[in-house]
Amino acid sequence: MLRRIGTYLTRPQFWIFFIRSYYFFRIIFLAFIYIILPLDLIPERLFGVAGFIDDILVFGFLIL
C-alpha cells in the first residue's frame, strides 16, 4: 500500500491537478491556521512535546 501511495504521489499528473485545484489552497490555509491558532487538540503547555507532535501530525494529515 505504501508503494502505491508513493508512486501516486510521484506522478506529475497528481501534482498538476492538486496545485491547480481550489482544494490545495484550502488545505494549506487550514493547516497554517491550525498551527497559528492557540486552540489545539493536545495543548503544548499541558503535555509538552506531545503537543508539538500533535501539531506535526495534524499538519501532515492535512497536507496528504
C-alpha positions in Angstrom: 0.0 0.0 0.0 2.8 2.4 0.8 4.4 1.7 -2.6 1.1 2.5 -4.3 0.8 5.8 -2.4 4.5 6.6 -3.2 4.0 6.0 -6.9 0.8 8.0 -6.9 2.4 11.0 -5.2 5.4 11.0 -7.6 3.2 11.3 -10.7 3.3 14.7 -12.3 -0.4 14.5 -13.2 -1.3 14.3 -9.5 0.6 17.4 -8.6 -0.6 19.4 -11.5 -4.2 18.7 -10.6 -3.6 19.2 -6.9 -1.9 22.6 -7.2 -4.4 23.9 -9.8 -7.4 22.9 -7.7 -9.1 25.0 -5.0 -8.6 22.1 -2.7 -4.9 22.7 -2.5 -5.2 26.2 -1.3 -8.0 25.4 1.2 -5.9 22.6 2.8 -2.8 24.8 3.0 -4.8 27.6 4.5 -6.4 25.3 7.1 -3.0 23.8 8.0 -1.4 27.1 8.7 -4.5 28.3 10.7 -4.3 25.2 12.8 -0.6 25.8 13.6 -1.1 29.5 14.3 -4.3 29.4 16.4 -3.9 28.8 20.2 -6.7 26.2 20.1 -5.3 22.7 19.9 -6.2 19.1 20.3 -3.3 18.4 22.7 -2.0 21.7 24.2 1.7 22.2 24.4 1.5 23.9 27.8 0.0 20.8 29.4 1.7 18.0 27.5 4.9 19.5 26.2 6.5 17.5 23.4 3.3 15.5 22.8 1.5 18.8 21.8 4.1 19.6 19.2 3.9 16.1 17.8 0.2 16.5 17.6 0.7 19.7 15.5 3.1 18.0 13.2 0.7 15.0 12.7 -2.3 17.2 12.0 -0.3 19.3 9.6 0.9 16.1 7.8 -2.6 14.7 7.6 -3.9 18.0 6.2 -1.2 18.1 3.5 -1.8 14.5 2.4 
